[in-house]
Amino acid sequence: MPDRAKKIRLIISDVDGVWTDGGILYSDERESKRFHVRDGLAVKIAQRAGIPVAVITSRSSKALERRCRELGIDHLVQGAGNKLVEVNGLARRYGVNLDEILYVGDDLPDLPPMRRVGISAAPADAAAEVADAATWRLETRGGHGSFREVVERLLKERGEWEKVLEGFDEAQITAPGI
């Protein structure tokens, strides 16, 4: 598995059910989302390690736009009808092959990309079919730090996690906006 982890050059993640617990809060005309701060820090850690993060979601949300902007995520695809088509487009945009992508998803629309990328991951509470298809079954549930678990595992398998920790020990890493 470490060889597969070393090939990863891009992380693509679904949002609802991964970065959130899958619940949707409506207040009149507004939609609210609750994000876990550890997932935000994981985005910054991945970026600092030279691994960009892109987001694909079937829904559209101003709250998600704001969160991605705060985290410096350059590519957010909302309203995705076919996630595999979008993953292929992001692969071309970043100049990577599918086996160089780690994809995180939790529900049936995530199956096509999960079956084709180098590593796929599913939160502990993912749909059974998605969990079965995942390379990595996570211990954390969606919205409770599952994206953080993905980044930590990836960097540990690459032998890069200790370097991340050293950056915090030496106060080289700050985390505004997480």
C-alpha positions, 0 to 999 in steps of 0.5 A, spaced: 500 500 500 505 505 501 507 504 494 500 506 492 500 512 497 506 515 494 503 515 487 498 520 489 498 527 487 491 529 487 485 528 493 478 529 490 473 529 495 465 529 496 462 534 501 456 531 504 457 525 508 464 526 508 466 533 510 459 534 513 455 529 517 450 529 511 444 533 514 442 539 511 439 545 515 434 550 512 433 556 514 428 560 510 431 561 504 438 559 506 442 552 507 447 551 513 453 546 513 457 544 519 464 543 518 469 540 522 475 544 523 480 538 523 478 537 516 480 544 514 486 543 517 487 537 513 486 541 507 492 545 509 496 540 511 495 536 504 496 543 500 503 544 504 505 537 503 504 539 495 498 535 494 492 539 492 485 538 494 479 539 489 471 538 491 466 535 487 459 535 490 452 534 487 449 539 491 450 547 490 451 551 496 454 558 498 456 555 505 461 550 501 463 556 496 465 560 502 469 554 506 473 552 500 475 559 499 477 560 506 481 553 505 484 556 498 481 550 494 482 552 487 477 547 484 470 546 487 465 543 482 458 543 484 451 540 481 455 535 479 451 530 475 456 525 473 462 525 478 466 520 474 466 525 468 468 531 473 474 527 476 476 525 469 476 533 468 480 534 474 485 529 472 486 533 465 486 540 469 492 537 474 495 533 469 495 527 473 492 519 471 487 516 475 491 512 479 494 518 482 488 520 485 485 519 492 478 520 492 473 520 498 466 519 498 460 516 502 454 514 497 452 511 491 454 517 486 461 516 488 462 509 486 464 510 479 470 514 481 472 510 487 472 504 482 477 507 478 482 511 482 489 509 485 486 510 492 479 511 495 476 512 502 469 512 505 467 514 512 465 509 517 458 511 516 458 510 508 453 506 504 455 499 505 456 498 497 461 504 498 464 502 504 465 495 500 468 499 494 473 503 498 480 501 498 480 505 505 474 504 510 475 510 515 474 509 523 471 516 523 464 518 521 462 523 515 463 530 519 467 528 524 474 528 522 474 523 516 477 527 511 483 529 516 483 521 517 484 520 510 490 526 509 493 523 516 493 516 513 496 518 506 502 522 509 503 516 514 504 511 509 508 516 505 513 517 511 511 524 511 507 525 517 513 526 522 515 532 518 508 535 518 508 534 526 515 537 526 513 543 522 508 544 528 513 543 533 517 549 530 511 553 529 512 553 522 505 552 520 500 556 522 492 555 520 488 561 519 481 560 516 481 553 518 
